[in-house]
Amino acid sequence: MWTRQRKSRRYGALIVPALSAVLITYFGYHAFHGDYGINAGKKLVERTDALRVQLAELKQERAALDRRLAMLRDGSIERDMLDEHARRSLNVAHPDEIVIYRRPAD
């Protein structure tokens, strides 16, 4: 009759809890800091808000350009628009006008 004698190992009972703790830590970290984590969601909401503000500004700018373009359409050019466009194209001014030079916006 054979008997097995084993030496008692204290660390054997800690393997499963240690692996569980490592896995929970890994997934917990990525739940907050991963590509699809909580912090990434907050950054996405902030970027969405910033892009909505930019979209609103661009829509206003486009509406202003559409209004200016409407003055040039349908064969009915307003005198002010024609005068402004001709002066800008030809780079001329009347003798009694004041010309203010501005640097182009970057």
N, CA and C atoms as a LAMMPS dump frame, in Angstrom:
ITEM: TIMESTEP
0
ITEM: NUMBER OF ATOMS
318
ITEM: BOX BOUNDS ff ff ff
-5.0000000000000000e+02 5.0000000000000000e+02
-5.0000000000000000e+02 5.0000000000000000e+02
-5.0000000000000000e+02 5.0000000000000000e+02
ITEM: ATOMS id mol type element x y z
1 1 1 N 0.844 -1.156 0
2 1 2 C 0 0 0
3 1 3 C 0.899 1.231 0
4 2 1 N 0.616 2.048 -0.89
5 2 2 C 1.394 3.282 -1.054
6 2 3 C 0.629 4.452 -0.456
7 3 1 N 1.293 5.323 0.153
8 3 2 C 0.674 6.538 0.669
9 3 3 C 1.403 7.747 0.081
10 4 1 N 0.657 8.716 -0.232
11 4 2 C 1.262 9.946 -0.751
12 4 3 C 1.419 10.927 0.376
13 5 1 N 2.544 11.474 0.431
14 5 2 C 2.771 12.499 1.436
15 5 3 C 3.076 13.8 0.708
16 6 1 N 2.341 14.797 1.031
17 6 2 C 2.542 16.096 0.391
18 6 3 C 2.964 17.102 1.431
19 7 1 N 3.772 17.967 0.958
20 7 2 C 4.174 19.065 1.807
21 7 3 C 3.092 20.141 1.679
22 8 1 N 2.651 20.688 2.755
23 8 2 C 1.596 21.702 2.657
24 8 3 C 2.177 23.007 2.113
25 9 1 N 1.535 23.508 1.092
26 9 2 C 1.965 24.763 0.471
27 9 3 C 0.978 25.85 0.832
28 10 1 N 1.492 26.896 1.335
29 10 2 C 0.603 27.986 1.752
30 10 3 C 0.184 28.863 0.581
31 11 1 N 1.033 28.986 -0.414
32 11 2 C 0.713 29.868 -1.535
33 11 3 C -0.26 29.226 -2.52
34 12 1 N -0.525 27.967 -2.439
35 12 2 C -1.459 27.297 -3.343
36 12 3 C -2.873 27.822 -3.208
37 13 1 N -3.257 28.2 -2.012
38 13 2 C -4.608 28.718 -1.792
39 13 3 C -4.752 30.165 -2.271
40 14 1 N -3.652 30.825 -2.566
41 14 2 C -3.698 32.233 -2.986
42 14 3 C -3.653 32.419 -4.496
43 15 1 N -3.499 31.351 -5.241
44 15 2 C -3.377 31.484 -6.702
45 15 3 C -4.655 32.022 -7.321
46 16 1 N -5.798 31.451 -7.016
47 16 2 C -7.07 31.886 -7.613
48 16 3 C -7.423 33.323 -7.199
49 17 1 N -7.339 33.696 -5.923
50 17 2 C -7.628 35.096 -5.578
51 17 3 C -6.642 36.079 -6.221
52 18 1 N -5.366 35.687 -6.346
53 18 2 C -4.388 36.583 -6.96
54 18 3 C -4.687 36.783 -8.439
55 19 1 N -5.005 35.715 -9.153
56 19 2 C -5.371 35.841 -10.571
57 19 3 C -6.649 36.659 -10.74
58 20 1 N -7.592 36.459 -9.85
59 20 2 C -8.831 37.237 -9.91
60 20 3 C -8.551 38.727 -9.697
61 21 1 N -7.701 39.042 -8.735
62 21 2 C -7.366 40.435 -8.463
63 21 3 C -6.656 41.071 -9.659
64 22 1 N -5.77 40.314 -10.294
65 22 2 C -5.064 40.829 -11.479
66 22 3 C -6.049 41.094 -12.617
67 23 1 N -6.967 40.179 -12.863
68 23 2 C -7.948 40.364 -13.933
69 23 3 C -8.888 41.532 -13.647
70 24 1 N -9.335 41.637 -12.41
71 24 2 C -10.221 42.759 -12.049
72 24 3 C -9.49 44.084 -12.215
73 25 1 N -8.237 44.134 -11.823
74 25 2 C -7.44 45.36 -11.975
75 25 3 C -7.262 45.71 -13.45
76 26 1 N -6.953 44.711 -14.254
77 26 2 C -6.751 44.933 -15.689
78 26 3 C -8.014 45.489 -16.341
79 27 1 N -9.126 44.823 -16.141
80 27 2 C -10.367 45.272 -16.771
81 27 3 C -10.866 46.578 -16.167
82 28 1 N -10.63 46.784 -14.882
83 28 2 C -11.015 48.046 -14.257
84 28 3 C -10.232 49.221 -14.826
85 29 1 N -8.937 49.026 -15.013
86 29 2 C -8.112 50.092 -15.602
87 29 3 C -8.603 50.444 -16.998
88 30 1 N -8.851 49.438 -17.822
89 30 2 C -9.288 49.696 -19.189
90 30 3 C -10.72 50.21 -19.254
91 31 1 N -11.503 49.957 -18.231
92 31 2 C -12.861 50.524 -18.204
93 31 3 C -12.811 52.039 -18.035
94 32 1 N -11.789 52.553 -17.389
95 32 2 C -11.659 53.995 -17.211
96 32 3 C -10.779 54.634 -18.273
97 33 1 N -9.651 54.036 -18.575
98 33 2 C -8.645 54.684 -19.416
99 33 3 C -8.509 54.087 -20.804
100 34 1 N -9.279 53.107 -21.154
101 34 2 C -9.163 52.466 -22.458
102 34 3 C -9.745 53.317 -23.571
103 35 1 N -9.673 52.816 -24.798
104 35 2 C -10.178 53.546 -25.964
105 35 3 C -11.685 53.783 -25.883
106 36 1 N -12.404 52.906 -25.241
107 36 2 C -13.853 53.031 -25.114
108 36 3 C -14.269 53.172 -23.654
109 37 1 N -13.38 53.668 -22.815
110 37 2 C -13.638 53.787 -21.39
111 37 3 C -14.409 55.042 -21.035
112 38 1 N -14.55 55.268 -19.753
113 38 2 C -15.327 56.401 -19.246
114 38 3 C -14.665 57.724 -19.615
115 39 1 N -13.345 57.827 -19.457
116 39 2 C -12.65 59.072 -19.811
117 39 3 C -12.746 59.36 -21.295
118 40 1 N -12.668 58.343 -22.127
119 40 2 C -12.797 58.539 -23.574
120 40 3 C -14.202 59.03 -23.918
121 41 1 N -15.193 58.545 -23.201
122 41 2 C -16.565 59.009 -23.429
123 41 3 C -16.723 60.481 -23.086
124 42 1 N -16.093 60.914 -21.989
125 42 2 C -16.159 62.329 -21.611
126 42 3 C -15.47 63.199 -22.653
127 43 1 N -14.319 62.76 -23.137
128 43 2 C -13.605 63.517 -24.165
129 43 3 C -14.419 63.59 -25.446
130 44 1 N -15.121 62.518 -25.764
131 44 2 C -15.956 62.497 -26.96
132 44 3 C -17.106 63.496 -26.834
133 45 1 N -17.704 63.585 -25.665
134 45 2 C -18.788 64.551 -25.447
135 45 3 C -18.256 65.982 -25.555
136 46 1 N -17.074 66.244 -24.991
137 46 2 C -16.482 67.588 -25.088
138 46 3 C -16.185 67.943 -26.539
139 47 1 N -15.631 66.989 -27.289
140 47 2 C -15.323 67.265 -28.704
141 47 3 C -16.601 67.485 -29.501
142 48 1 N -17.648 66.731 -29.183
143 48 2 C -18.927 66.904 -29.869
144 48 3 C -19.481 68.296 -29.623
145 49 1 N -19.4 68.776 -28.379
146 49 2 C -19.877 70.121 -28.06
147 49 3 C -19.072 71.185 -28.806
148 50 1 N -17.753 71.026 -28.852
149 50 2 C -16.905 71.992 -29.559
150 50 3 C -17.218 72.003 -31.054
151 51 1 N -17.45 70.835 -31.629
152 51 2 C -17.764 70.768 -33.052
153 51 3 C -19.15 71.334 -33.343
154 52 1 N -20.08 71.205 -32.405
155 52 2 C -21.405 71.812 -32.614
156 52 3 C -21.32 73.334 -32.623
157 53 1 N -20.485 73.894 -31.743
158 53 2 C -20.289 75.343 -31.727
159 53 3 C -19.658 75.784 -33.041
160 54 1 N -18.659 75.044 -33.51
161 54 2 C -18.005 75.382 -34.77
162 54 3 C -18.989 75.273 -35.936
163 55 1 N -19.858 74.27 -35.903
164 55 2 C -20.859 74.117 -36.952
165 55 3 C -21.819 75.289 -36.97
166 56 1 N -22.24 75.757 -35.796
167 56 2 C -23.138 76.91 -35.73
168 56 3 C -22.472 78.158 -36.315
169 57 1 N -21.184 78.358 -36.012
170 57 2 C -20.464 79.502 -36.571
171 57 3 C -20.364 79.399 -38.089
172 58 1 N -20.089 78.221 -38.584
173 58 2 C -19.972 78.041 -40.028
174 58 3 C -21.315 78.23 -40.724
175 59 1 N -22.397 77.821 -40.061
176 59 2 C -23.724 78.039 -40.651
177 59 3 C -24.05 79.526 -40.737
178 60 1 N -23.668 80.294 -39.706
179 60 2 C -23.891 81.737 -39.754
180 60 3 C -23.069 82.374 -40.861
181 61 1 N -21.835 81.949 -40.999
182 61 2 C -20.978 82.496 -42.046
183 61 3 C -21.535 82.156 -43.421
184 62 1 N -22.017 80.949 -43.578
185 62 2 C -22.587 80.558 -44.863
186 62 3 C -23.856 81.35 -45.17
187 63 1 N -24.673 81.574 -44.149
188 63 2 C -25.892 82.355 -44.364
189 63 3 C -25.544 83.775 -44.807
190 64 1 N -24.507 84.364 -44.21
191 64 2 C -24.085 85.704 -44.621
192 64 3 C -23.59 85.701 -46.062
193 65 1 N -22.836 84.683 -46.429
194 65 2 C -22.359 84.593 -47.814
195 65 3 C -23.514 84.351 -48.785
196 66 1 N -24.489 83.57 -48.373
197 66 2 C -25.665 83.35 -49.227
198 66 3 C -26.444 84.642 -49.443
199 67 1 N -26.547 85.464 -48.396
200 67 2 C -27.239 86.753 -48.556
201 67 3 C -26.498 87.659 -49.538
202 68 1 N -25.159 87.678 -49.424
203 68 2 C -24.374 88.497 -50.363
204 68 3 C -24.481 87.962 -51.777
205 69 1 N -24.52 86.646 -51.916
206 69 2 C -24.625 86.05 -53.236
207 69 3 C -25.996 86.295 -53.847
208 70 1 N -27.025 86.336 -53.011
209 70 2 C -28.379 86.585 -53.518
210 70 3 C -28.483 87.965 -54.147
211 71 1 N -27.658 88.902 -53.687
212 71 2 C -27.684 90.245 -54.275
213 71 3 C -27.088 90.262 -55.679
214 72 1 N -26.276 89.266 -56.018
215 72 2 C -25.652 89.223 -57.339
216 72 3 C -26.414 88.352 -58.324
217 73 1 N -27.398 87.63 -57.874
218 73 2 C -28.133 86.709 -58.741
219 73 3 C -29.299 87.403 -59.442
220 74 1 N -29.932 86.65 -60.31
221 74 2 C -31.168 87.028 -61.003
222 74 3 C -31.007 88.278 -61.861
223 75 1 N -29.824 88.612 -62.254
224 75 2 C -29.631 89.738 -63.159
225 75 3 C -29.894 91.089 -62.526
226 76 1 N -30.22 91.126 -61.273
227 76 2 C -30.478 92.411 -60.617
228 76 3 C -29.375 92.673 -59.603
229 77 1 N -28.301 93.27 -60.068
230 77 2 C -27.178 93.567 -59.195
231 77 3 C -27.43 94.919 -58.533
232 78 1 N -27.322 94.96 -57.244
233 78 2 C -27.495 96.222 -56.539
234 78 3 C -26.286 97.108 -56.793
235 79 1 N -26.511 98.397 -56.799
236 79 2 C -25.44 99.335 -57.121
237 79 3 C -24.31 99.28 -56.096
238 80 1 N -24.656 99.137 -54.832
239 80 2 C -23.613 99.08 -53.805
240 80 3 C -22.719 97.856 -53.978
241 81 1 N -23.326 96.705 -54.272
242 81 2 C -22.529 95.502 -54.465
243 81 3 C -21.653 95.621 -55.708
244 82 1 N -22.214 96.186 -56.775
245 82 2 C -21.435 96.373 -57.994
246 82 3 C -20.279 97.333 -57.754
247 83 1 N -20.544 98.427 -57.047
248 83 2 C -19.513 99.409 -56.758
249 83 3 C -18.419 98.797 -55.872
250 84 1 N -18.818 98.074 -54.847
251 84 2 C -17.847 97.446 -53.949
252 84 3 C -16.993 96.427 -54.692
253 85 1 N -17.613 95.617 -55.526
254 85 2 C -16.872 94.593 -56.256
255 85 3 C -15.915 95.229 -57.268
256 86 1 N -16.353 96.273 -57.952
257 86 2 C -15.496 96.932 -58.939
258 86 3 C -14.307 97.604 -58.26
259 87 1 N -14.534 98.253 -57.141
260 87 2 C -13.426 98.913 -56.442
261 87 3 C -12.407 97.896 -55.932
262 88 1 N -12.891 96.787 -55.413
263 88 2 C -11.973 95.772 -54.92
264 88 3 C -11.186 95.145 -56.067
265 89 1 N -11.858 94.882 -57.188
266 89 2 C -11.182 94.248 -58.32
267 89 3 C -10.173 95.187 -58.975
268 90 1 N -10.552 96.454 -59.129
269 90 2 C -9.68 97.402 -59.815
270 90 3 C -8.724 98.132 -58.885
271 91 1 N -8.939 98.011 -57.577
272 91 2 C -8.088 98.637 -56.571
273 91 3 C -8.071 100.158 -56.74
274 92 1 N -9.261 100.752 -56.821
275 92 2 C -9.378 102.21 -56.966
276 92 3 C -10.309 102.765 -55.895
277 93 1 N -10.221 104.08 -55.687
278 93 2 C -11.092 104.766 -54.737
279 93 3 C -11.304 106.191 -55.235
280 94 1 N -12.384 106.823 -54.783
281 94 2 C -12.631 108.227 -55.132
282 94 3 C -11.671 109.114 -54.355
283 95 1 N -11.427 110.323 -54.849
284 95 2 C -10.492 111.214 -54.162
285 95 3 C -10.947 111.617 -52.757
286 96 1 N -12.256 111.667 -52.511
287 96 2 C -12.74 112.113 -51.204
288 96 3 C -12.952 110.957 -50.207
289 97 1 N -12.534 109.763 -50.545
290 97 2 C -12.71 108.618 -49.663
291 97 3 C -11.465 108.377 -48.819
292 98 1 N -11.701 107.798 -47.665
293 98 2 C -10.605 107.424 -46.772
294 98 3 C -10.415 105.913 -46.912
295 99 1 N -9.189 105.505 -47.159
296 99 2 C -8.88 104.099 -47.336
297 99 3 C -8.125 103.612 -46.102
298 100 1 N -8.61 102.529 -45.506
299 100 2 C -7.958 101.936 -44.335
300 100 3 C -7.393 100.59 -44.767
301 101 1 N -6.096 100.457 -44.628
302 101 2 C -5.443 99.199 -45.001
303 101 3 C -5.416 98.261 -43.802
304 102 1 N -5.788 97.014 -44.051
305 102 2 C -5.75 95.997 -43.015
306 102 3 C -4.931 94.832 -43.509
307 103 1 N -4.276 94.175 -42.561
308 103 2 C -3.549 92.961 -42.918
309 103 3 C -4.544 91.828 -43.095
310 104 1 N -4.284 90.963 -44.053
311 104 2 C -5.204 89.838 -44.22
312 104 3 C -5.154 88.908 -43.015
313 105 1 N -6.292 88.364 -42.664
314 105 2 C -6.378 87.446 -41.518
315 105 3 C -5.739 86.126 -41.875
316 106 1 N -5.01 85.564 -40.928
317 106 2 C -4.339 84.282 -41.16
318 106 3 C -5.267 83.148 -40.841
